[in-house]
């Protein structure tokens, strides 16, 4: 089991969500976050010139998946989030030691679904 965390541009929320739905990944958590990466708050205008900025609004996806869904999940996020411009975001894949469905008590693969 893995937890896939993706930080993407806020305006890509619908595109990423649609890409995840297309591969039948529907159990997600989404949060509005702020931050900056290597771009340090800089964005490019239409002519490719850097413009100033600070912490920028982003969307954070957290998705618990079974091991066989890691690659399709990552590829769907990339499909939905990629613009080819600076600031497209990052994806982190981390081990998930345990998952427990509170309602039923199911654990592991069964709890993820």
Secondary structure, DSSP 8 states (H G I E B T S, - for coil): -EEEEEEEEGGGHHHHHHHHHHTT----EEEEEEE--TTTT-EE-TTS-EE---SEEEEEEEEEE-GGGHHHHHHHHHHHH--SSTT-EEEEEEE----B-TTT--BTHHHH-
